[in-house]
Amino acid sequence: MDNKILRDLLIFGIIIIIAAIVFSFVFSPSSDAHNTSIQVLNKGDLGSNSTIYVKLTDSQKTSLSNKTVHVKLLDNKGKVVYKKNIKTHATGVGMAKLSNMSSGEYTLNITYDGDANYTGCSLSKKVKVDSGVVKDEIDNSTLDSAAIQDILDTQAQLDQDSSDSQQYDQSYTPSNPSSDSDSSSSDSNDDGFDVYIDEDGNTMDVVIDEDGNQVDPTQN
């Protein structure tokens, strides 16, 4: 092997080493980034309207606030049936509220992507959703009084929001569309007269005959 070939191989090897160092420096996490971990605080089964409680901390068990955590529930076929991105509070706790989730067994996936200061982490576990009302229970062994109070306050607000939504839904009564053979429907107003609705959904004027009796306007 002549000197030129040996020199070219040496140069090529140096280039490869430099490229590997640069790649490692650019794409690997910063050595200053702290490791993180996620904990699910729920104990026992979930209910159809339960709240999923998670806590994000670093390797020193310091609570991480204002971090986005992704919460997903997958059915037994791997289909995502619930997905929500939540922000952790000052206590490191984030909450994802379920709504009318069908009973059954699911896989709960929770992910934090990380940033320049913290590495990402994830958690996956099997959970069961029971039908009916289930009281949420949380593991507070790693929570201080501020975190517990934060959870209570936030849960109260979530319950109130849910209650307001249910009241609104219950107060709304959808109208039944008339059949092809019906051009109108009737109800009664505060004066005791029947109220007739035409086929376009508009209230028709009350018609009174000379004897003071109401006339069906659809018969005119």
Backbone as CSV, one residue per row, in Angstrom:
resi,resn,N_x,N_y,N_z,CA_x,CA_y,CA_z,C_x,C_y,C_z
1,MET,0.848,-1.186,0.000,0.000,0.000,0.000,0.886,1.240,0.000
2,ASP,0.703,2.106,-0.990,1.584,3.277,-1.073,1.163,4.348,-0.086
3,ASN,2.011,5.353,0.026,1.781,6.394,1.026,0.517,7.202,0.736
4,LYS,0.189,7.409,-0.539,-0.996,8.204,-0.881,-2.270,7.520,-0.405
5,ILE,-2.386,6.215,-0.650,-3.581,5.476,-0.210,-3.677,5.478,1.311
6,LEU,-2.526,5.269,1.979,-2.522,5.262,3.432,-2.946,6.618,3.990
7,ARG,-2.467,7.687,3.334,-2.827,9.026,3.776,-4.316,9.296,3.587
8,ASP,-4.863,8.850,2.439,-6.290,9.051,2.183,-7.148,8.301,3.199
9,LEU,-6.730,7.080,3.514,-7.476,6.308,4.517,-7.427,6.973,5.879
10,LEU,-6.287,7.522,6.218,-6.134,8.198,7.504,-7.026,9.434,7.567
11,ILE,-7.047,10.199,6.487,-7.903,11.400,6.434,-9.372,11.021,6.522
12,PHE,-9.743,9.960,5.783,-11.140,9.495,5.806,-11.545,9.052,7.213
13,GLY,-10.652,8.360,7.892,-10.940,7.907,9.255,-11.116,9.078,10.204
14,ILE,-10.298,10.099,10.049,-10.407,11.284,10.909,-11.739,11.987,10.676
15,ILE,-12.147,12.066,9.395,-13.432,12.706,9.070,-14.591,11.951,9.715
16,ILE,-14.557,10.624,9.661,-15.615,9.807,10.257,-15.682,10.044,11.765
17,ILE,-14.537,10.107,12.417,-14.500,10.314,13.870,-15.074,11.677,14.229
18,ILE,-14.679,12.712,13.469,-15.184,14.063,13.743,-16.701,14.121,13.540
19,ALA,-17.184,13.482,12.462,-18.628,13.474,12.181,-19.395,12.778,13.300
20,ALA,-18.838,11.684,13.825,-19.499,10.959,14.909,-19.577,11.811,16.167
21,ILE,-18.494,12.546,16.445,-18.482,13.409,17.634,-19.512,14.521,17.496
22,VAL,-19.565,15.144,16.317,-20.525,16.229,16.084,-21.953,15.714,16.185
23,PHE,-22.229,14.552,15.582,-23.572,13.971,15.629,-23.986,13.693,17.064
24,SER,-23.068,13.144,17.834,-23.369,12.829,19.230,-23.645,14.095,20.016
25,PHE,-22.904,15.145,19.730,-23.065,16.399,20.465,-24.388,17.079,20.128
26,VAL,-24.778,17.024,18.842,-25.972,17.732,18.392,-27.254,16.994,18.772
27,PHE,-27.268,15.676,18.589,-28.510,14.930,18.701,-28.714,14.222,20.041
28,SER,-27.703,14.100,20.827,-27.893,13.461,22.125,-28.357,14.486,23.142
29,PRO,-29.133,14.060,24.177,-29.599,15.001,25.182,-28.428,15.688,25.873
30,SER,-28.691,16.906,26.278,-27.659,17.647,26.996,-27.290,16.922,28.280
31,SER,-26.003,16.962,28.601,-25.553,16.315,29.839,-26.117,17.016,31.061
32,ASP,-26.615,18.257,30.863,-27.206,19.008,31.969,-28.682,18.696,32.160
33,ALA,-29.290,17.959,31.204,-30.714,17.644,31.294,-30.960,16.656,32.433
34,HIS,-32.008,16.918,33.186,-32.352,16.067,34.324,-33.337,14.972,33.897
35,ASN,-33.170,13.800,34.438,-34.107,12.716,34.183,-35.447,13.023,34.844
36,THR,-36.514,12.487,34.264,-37.853,12.721,34.802,-38.590,11.396,34.961
37,SER,-39.680,11.448,35.700,-40.521,10.266,35.864,-41.970,10.697,36.051
38,ILE,-42.884,9.814,35.630,-44.322,10.066,35.743,-44.929,9.033,36.680
39,GLN,-45.833,9.492,37.502,-46.535,8.618,38.440,-48.043,8.803,38.266
40,VAL,-48.779,7.686,38.196,-50.242,7.747,38.202,-50.699,7.650,39.651
41,LEU,-51.479,8.637,40.078,-51.873,8.697,41.485,-53.152,7.922,41.787
42,ASN,-53.903,7.547,40.760,-55.164,6.835,40.987,-54.941,5.476,41.624
43,LYS,-55.812,5.135,42.551,-55.809,3.805,43.151,-57.126,3.120,42.797
44,GLY,-57.055,1.851,42.439,-58.263,1.113,42.104,-58.744,1.413,40.696
45,ASP,-59.963,0.971,40.417,-60.532,1.132,39.083,-61.017,2.553,38.861
46,LEU,-61.183,2.891,37.591,-61.721,4.190,37.216,-63.222,4.076,36.978
47,GLY,-63.900,5.203,37.020,-65.308,5.265,36.662,-65.452,5.909,35.297
48,SER,-66.655,5.905,34.763,-66.871,6.443,33.422,-66.599,7.943,33.342
49,ASN,-66.672,8.640,34.493,-66.406,10.076,34.525,-65.286,10.413,35.514
50,SER,-64.396,9.480,35.722,-63.297,9.690,36.663,-62.300,10.724,36.141
51,THR,-61.428,11.144,37.032,-60.310,12.005,36.671,-59.026,11.198,36.831
52,ILE,-58.172,11.254,35.816,-56.871,10.593,35.889,-55.869,11.605,36.442
53,TYR,-55.213,11.248,37.545,-54.253,12.137,38.187,-52.835,11.638,37.902
54,VAL,-51.982,12.516,37.426,-50.585,12.154,37.177,-49.680,13.189,37.838
55,LYS,-48.480,12.764,38.178,-47.504,13.675,38.767,-46.175,13.522,38.045
56,LEU,-45.587,14.648,37.670,-44.314,14.676,36.948,-43.242,15.267,37.847
57,THR,-42.140,14.523,38.014,-41.026,14.984,38.854,-39.702,14.720,38.142
58,ASP,-38.641,15.372,38.654,-37.307,15.078,38.127,-36.643,14.024,38.996
59,SER,-35.381,13.757,38.728,-34.674,12.692,39.449,-34.497,13.008,40.930
60,GLN,-34.634,14.287,41.287,-34.532,14.691,42.690,-35.896,14.785,43.366
61,LYS,-36.927,14.274,42.689,-38.303,14.284,43.182,-38.869,15.700,43.286
62,THR,-38.284,16.608,42.510,-38.805,17.971,42.462,-39.975,18.026,41.487
63,SER,-41.071,18.615,41.911,-42.251,18.719,41.055,-41.969,19.633,39.877
64,LEU,-42.415,19.204,38.694,-42.213,19.984,37.479,-43.540,20.620,37.061
65,SER,-43.567,21.933,37.034,-44.795,22.661,36.717,-44.794,23.151,35.278
66,ASN,-46.000,23.415,34.780,-46.202,23.990,33.444,-45.554,23.136,32.348
67,LYS,-45.644,21.826,32.505,-45.133,20.898,31.494,-46.321,20.193,30.830
68,THR,-46.222,19.994,29.535,-47.305,19.323,28.802,-47.138,17.812,28.867
69,VAL,-48.174,17.143,29.309,-48.183,15.685,29.423,-49.313,15.146,28.543
70,HIS,-49.020,14.110,27.776,-49.999,13.516,26.866,-50.622,12.288,27.522
71,VAL,-51.943,12.260,27.582,-52.675,11.146,28.195,-53.532,10.466,27.130
72,LYS,-53.393,9.150,27.004,-54.178,8.395,26.027,-54.728,7.122,26.672
73,LEU,-55.918,6.732,26.229,-56.494,5.436,26.574,-56.706,4.660,25.274
74,LEU,-56.213,3.431,25.252,-56.355,2.571,24.073,-57.206,1.365,24.434
75,ASP,-58.100,0.972,23.516,-58.907,-0.215,23.779,-58.100,-1.469,23.498
76,ASN,-58.747,-2.636,23.609,-58.008,-3.898,23.465,-57.566,-4.181,22.038
77,LYS,-57.991,-3.323,21.090,-57.531,-3.451,19.706,-56.447,-2.434,19.372
78,GLY,-56.048,-1.669,20.392,-55.002,-0.674,20.180,-55.500,0.646,19.627
79,LYS,-56.827,0.814,19.550,-57.400,2.059,19.034,-57.447,3.104,20.141
80,VAL,-57.028,4.323,19.819,-57.068,5.416,20.796,-58.514,5.880,20.953
81,VAL,-59.059,5.725,22.155,-60.448,6.107,22.413,-60.542,7.359,23.285
82,TYR,-59.427,7.781,23.823,-59.399,9.020,24.618,-58.007,9.613,24.497
83,LYS,-57.960,10.925,24.260,-56.672,11.601,24.133,-56.799,13.013,24.667
84,LYS,-55.872,13.397,25.529,-55.909,14.748,26.089,-54.492,15.185,26.470
85,ASN,-54.176,16.426,26.155,-52.917,17.028,26.583,-53.210,17.925,27.770
86,ILE,-52.473,17.725,28.854,-52.720,18.483,30.077,-51.444,19.189,30.517
87,LYS,-51.612,20.273,31.262,-50.495,21.013,31.832,-50.379,20.688,33.324
88,THR,-49.157,20.454,33.773,-48.965,20.204,35.197,-49.054,21.517,35.967
89,HIS,-49.588,21.432,37.171,-49.719,22.599,38.030,-48.390,22.853,38.755
90,ALA,-48.396,23.844,39.627,-47.188,24.181,40.387,-46.724,23.009,41.235
91,THR,-47.655,22.129,41.575,-47.335,20.960,42.397,-46.843,19.781,41.569
92,GLY,-46.769,19.955,40.244,-46.351,18.861,39.375,-47.465,17.908,38.995
93,VAL,-48.670,18.188,39.489,-49.812,17.306,39.245,-50.621,17.833,38.068
94,GLY,-51.023,16.919,37.191,-51.918,17.232,36.086,-53.118,16.310,36.134
95,MET,-54.248,16.757,35.604,-55.489,15.987,35.702,-56.194,15.924,34.365
96,ALA,-56.632,14.726,33.993,-57.363,14.511,32.745,-58.734,13.944,33.090
97,LYS,-59.792,14.679,32.746,-61.158,14.298,33.083,-61.772,13.436,31.993
98,LEU,-62.273,12.262,32.366,-62.989,11.403,31.426,-64.444,11.851,31.321
99,SER,-65.115,11.442,30.264,-66.517,11.800,30.082,-67.257,10.643,29.418
100,ASN,-68.108,9.994,30.209,-68.937,8.890,29.701,-68.111,7.809,29.005
101,MET,-67.005,7.453,29.607,-66.159,6.389,29.055,-66.846,5.037,29.244
102,SER,-66.871,4.244,28.201,-67.496,2.924,28.277,-66.695,2.024,29.219
103,SER,-67.408,1.155,29.909,-66.731,0.241,30.820,-65.899,-0.764,30.028
104,GLY,-64.826,-1.248,30.651,-63.962,-2.208,29.986,-62.524,-2.034,30.423
105,GLU,-61.634,-2.795,29.810,-60.216,-2.716,30.126,-59.487,-1.940,29.033
106,TYR,-58.578,-1.073,29.471,-57.858,-0.199,28.550,-56.373,-0.184,28.907
107,THR,-55.586,0.327,27.966,-54.177,0.609,28.233,-54.029,2.114,28.367
108,LEU,-53.498,2.528,29.509,-53.269,3.940,29.770,-51.824,4.284,29.422
109,ASN,-51.643,5.186,28.464,-50.316,5.651,28.075,-50.164,7.119,28.445
110,ILE,-49.103,7.419,29.172,-48.815,8.801,29.568,-47.396,9.121,29.138
111,THR,-47.224,10.254,28.465,-45.920,10.600,27.902,-45.585,12.063,28.174
112,TYR,-44.326,12.293,28.538,-43.777,13.645,28.607,-42.609,13.682,27.630
113,ASP,-42.632,14.624,26.695,-41.640,14.651,25.619,-40.278,15.184,26.061
114,GLY,-40.241,15.942,27.149,-38.971,16.517,27.581,-38.681,17.828,26.877
115,ASP,-37.606,18.490,27.311,-37.177,19.746,26.688,-35.676,19.893,26.893
116,ALA,-35.172,21.106,26.755,-33.729,21.326,26.862,-33.199,21.038,28.262
117,ASN,-34.061,21.140,29.251,-33.620,20.960,30.634,-33.986,19.605,31.235
118,TYR,-34.969,18.927,30.628,-35.448,17.670,31.205,-35.620,16.618,30.103
119,THR,-35.235,15.413,30.402,-35.409,14.318,29.461,-36.868,13.875,29.441
120,GLY,-37.271,13.235,28.377,-38.625,12.723,28.286,-38.799,11.439,29.084
121,CYS,-40.049,11.083,29.328,-40.342,9.829,30.027,-41.755,9.399,29.651
122,SER,-42.069,8.160,29.927,-43.392,7.651,29.600,-43.777,6.538,30.567
123,LEU,-45.059,6.238,30.564,-45.591,5.191,31.439,-46.751,4.522,30.708
124,SER,-46.853,3.214,30.844,-47.954,2.476,30.251,-48.438,1.431,31.252
125,LYS,-49.748,1.376,31.459,-50.296,0.401,32.399,-51.728,0.051,32.020
126,LYS,-52.164,-1.114,32.445,-53.524,-1.552,32.214,-54.441,-0.938,33.278
127,VAL,-55.602,-0.453,32.826,-56.582,0.098,33.757,-57.954,-0.454,33.406
128,LYS,-58.850,-0.404,34.373,-60.208,-0.879,34.171,-61.177,0.244,34.465
129,VAL,-62.158,0.397,33.594,-63.210,1.393,33.791,-64.495,0.656,34.132
130,ASP,-65.076,0.984,35.285,-66.325,0.373,35.715,-67.496,1.270,35.336
131,SER,-68.639,0.648,35.112,-69.845,1.420,34.831,-70.370,2.028,36.129
132,GLY,-71.185,3.050,35.989,-71.755,3.689,37.162,-70.807,4.695,37.787
133,VAL,-71.156,5.109,38.991,-70.379,6.124,39.704,-69.292,5.453,40.522
134,VAL,-68.063,5.863,40.305,-66.921,5.345,41.064,-66.208,6.526,41.702
135,LYS,-66.027,6.476,43.000,-65.329,7.546,43.707,-63.828,7.420,43.473
136,ASP,-63.233,8.504,42.996,-61.799,8.491,42.726,-61.008,8.434,44.030
137,GLU,-60.019,7.557,44.070,-59.102,7.486,45.195,-57.691,7.704,44.684
138,ILE,-56.913,8.513,45.408,-55.555,8.798,44.963,-54.548,8.404,46.033
139,ASP,-53.369,8.069,45.561,-52.250,7.765,46.444,-51.578,9.091,46.798
140,ASN,-51.749,9.537,48.028,-51.194,10.827,48.428,-49.892,10.700,49.218
141,SER,-49.265,9.510,49.136,-48.039,9.286,49.916,-46.887,10.158,49.440
142,THR,-46.941,10.599,48.178,-45.863,11.436,47.651,-46.288,12.894,47.512
143,LEU,-47.459,13.230,48.057,-47.984,14.585,47.915,-47.864,15.366,49.215
144,ASP,-47.541,16.648,49.073,-47.556,17.511,50.254,-48.937,18.147,50.360
145,SER,-49.136,18.960,51.393,-50.453,19.539,51.643,-50.894,20.462,50.508
146,ALA,-49.925,21.177,49.902,-50.263,22.074,48.792,-50.786,21.290,47.596
147,ALA,-50.158,20.143,47.296,-50.591,19.317,46.172,-51.970,18.729,46.429
148,ILE,-52.209,18.291,47.661,-53.521,17.722,48.003,-54.612,18.781,47.872
149,GLN,-54.344,19.986,48.363,-55.329,21.060,48.267,-55.557,21.454,46.814
150,ASP,-54.495,21.451,46.042,-54.605,21.765,44.606,-55.513,20.751,43.914
151,ILE,-55.342,19.487,44.233,-56.176,18.436,43.652,-57.638,18.620,44.052
152,LEU,-57.879,18.903,45.326,-59.250,19.079,45.797,-59.924,20.262,45.115
153,ASP,-59.202,21.363,44.998,-59.765,22.559,44.366,-60.060,22.309,42.888
154,THR,-59.100,21.687,42.197,-59.277,21.445,40.764,-60.389,20.437,40.515
155,GLN,-60.463,19.409,41.343,-61.511,18.411,41.175,-62.884,19.012,41.400
156,ALA,-62.989,19.906,42.374,-64.268,20.570,42.628,-64.705,21.375,41.404
157,GLN,-63.750,22.040,40.763,-64.069,22.809,39.568,-64.448,21.892,38.406
158,LEU,-63.732,20.768,38.256,-64.057,19.815,37.202,-65.452,19.229,37.400
159,ASP,-65.798,18.921,38.661,-67.119,18.376,38.957,-68.201,19.405,38.663
160,GLN,-67.924,20.678,38.991,-68.896,21.737,38.735,-69.108,21.927,37.242
161,ASP,-68.004,21.922,36.487,-68.108,22.056,35.035,-68.910,20.905,34.439
162,SER,-68.662,19.699,34.949,-69.381,18.529,34.463,-70.864,18.613,34.804
163,SER,-71.168,19.087,36.023,-72.560,19.224,36.463,-73.289,20.258,35.625
164,ASP,-72.633,21.381,35.359,-73.250,22.423,34.533,-73.556,21.886,33.138
165,SER,-72.638,21.092,32.607,-72.835,20.534,31.270,-74.004,19.576,31.253
166,GLN,-74.139,18.749,32.298,-75.235,17.788,32.357,-76.572,18.495,32.495
167,GLN,-76.611,19.589,33.298,-77.851,20.332,33.461,-78.280,20.958,32.143
168,TYR,-77.311,21.460,31.418,-77.629,22.060,30.125,-78.176,21.002,29.168
169,ASP,-77.536,19.853,29.158,-77.982,18.792,28.258,-79.385,18.332,28.607
170,GLN,-79.691,18.252,29.920,-80.999,17.779,30.345,-82.094,18.795,30.033
171,SER,-81.759,20.082,30.033,-82.757,21.112,29.797,-83.090,21.253,28.314
172,TYR,-82.256,20.691,27.464,-82.473,20.802,26.022,-83.312,19.630,25.549
173,THR,-84.453,19.941,24.937,-85.321,18.905,24.394,-85.418,19.090,22.892
174,PRO,-84.795,18.227,22.128,-84.826,18.389,20.668,-86.231,18.202,20.128
175,SER,-86.569,18.962,19.120,-87.887,18.835,18.508,-87.901,17.643,17.564
176,ASN,-89.037,17.000,17.496,-89.164,15.855,16.599,-89.538,16.344,15.214
177,PRO,-88.797,15.945,14.190,-89.151,16.379,12.834,-90.499,15.804,12.427
178,SER,-91.303,16.606,11.757,-92.623,16.141,11.337,-92.475,15.188,10.162
179,SER,-93.426,14.292,10.043,-93.395,13.333,8.947,-93.823,14.017,7.663
180,ASP,-93.689,13.317,6.554,-94.052,13.882,5.263,-95.526,14.225,5.192
181,SER,-96.353,13.493,5.943,-97.795,13.703,5.874,-98.232,14.840,6.774
182,ASP,-97.368,15.279,7.729,-97.715,16.338,8.661,-97.064,17.622,8.217
183,SER,-97.863,18.689,8.103,-97.309,19.979,7.722,-97.130,20.878,8.915
184,SER,-97.698,20.504,10.071,-97.573,21.348,11.252,-97.734,20.524,12.499
185,SER,-97.372,21.125,13.651,-97.580,20.503,14.948,-98.140,21.556,15.872
186,SER,-98.702,21.160,17.017,-99.303,22.140,17.913,-98.878,21.901,19.340
187,ASP,-98.897,22.986,20.124,-98.637,22.967,21.561,-99.613,23.964,22.151
188,SER,-99.386,24.496,23.313,-100.254,25.537,23.849,-99.411,26.651,24.419
189,ASN,-99.913,27.897,24.327,-99.191,29.028,24.897,-99.763,29.414,26.241
190,ASP,-99.247,30.517,26.808,-99.682,30.920,28.152,-101.131,31.368,28.185
191,ASP,-101.751,31.735,27.042,-103.140,32.192,26.997,-104.120,31.034,26.856
192,GLY,-103.630,29.834,26.795,-104.495,28.675,26.666,-104.797,28.288,25.245
193,PHE,-104.327,29.077,24.263,-104.559,28.751,22.861,-103.523,27.736,22.387
194,ASP,-103.939,26.950,21.422,-102.992,26.035,20.803,-102.012,26.822,19.943
195,VAL,-100.749,26.399,19.982,-99.728,27.020,19.153,-99.408,26.072,18.013
196,TYR,-99.517,26.564,16.786,-99.277,25.733,15.617,-97.947,26.117,14.968
197,ILE,-97.202,25.118,14.590,-95.899,25.313,13.948,-96.005,24.823,12.519
198,ASP,-95.614,25.687,11.563,-95.702,25.262,10.179,-94.527,24.356,9.821
199,GLU,-94.475,23.907,8.579,-93.470,22.940,8.148,-92.065,23.521,8.145
200,ASP,-91.954,24.853,8.208,-90.637,25.491,8.263,-90.179,25.753,9.687
201,GLY,-91.003,25.337,10.656,-90.624,25.523,12.052,-91.031,26.874,12.608
202,ASN,-91.850,27.641,11.896,-92.271,28.968,12.356,-93.633,28.893,13.039
203,THR,-93.812,29.731,14.080,-95.091,29.780,14.796,-96.136,30.464,13.934
204,MET,-97.305,29.848,13.787,-98.383,30.413,12.981,-99.271,31.306,13.845
205,ASP,-99.843,32.345,13.242,-100.705,33.276,13.970,-101.949,32.567,14.480
206,VAL,-102.412,33.016,15.694,-103.645,32.480,16.260,-104.820,33.072,15.500
207,VAL,-105.744,32.219,15.076,-106.941,32.659,14.349,-108.166,32.385,15.214
208,ILE,-108.992,33.438,15.457,-110.191,33.321,16.287,-111.410,33.598,15.416
209,ASP,-112.419,32.741,15.518,-113.643,32.977,14.737,-114.552,33.960,15.452
210,GLU,-115.722,34.236,14.864,-116.642,35.246,15.409,-117.250,34.833,16.735
211,ASP,-117.185,33.537,17.066,-117.715,33.071,18.347,-116.641,33.039,19.436
212,GLY,-115.421,33.483,19.068,-114.359,33.513,20.056,-113.608,32.198,20.177
213,ASN,-113.842,31.289,19.267,-113.156,30.000,19.296,-111.951,30.008,18.363
214,GLN,-110.921,29.293,18.782,-109.728,29.244,17.940,-109.964,28.348,16.728
215,VAL,-109.444,28.802,15.598,-109.569,28.042,14.347,-108.203,27.458,14.003
216,ASP,-108.210,26.213,13.595,-106.969,25.579,13.158,-106.497,26.241,11.862
217,PRO,-105.362,26.975,11.899,-104.928,27.708,10.696,-104.475,26.783,9.573
218,THR,-104.182,25.548,9.905,-103.722,24.617,8.860,-104.881,24.120,7.998
219,GLN,-106.125,24.393,8.458,-107.282,23.935,7.719,-107.806,24.993,6.772
220,ASN,-107.191,26.178,6.789,-107.641,27.251,5.911,-107.128,27.068,4.498
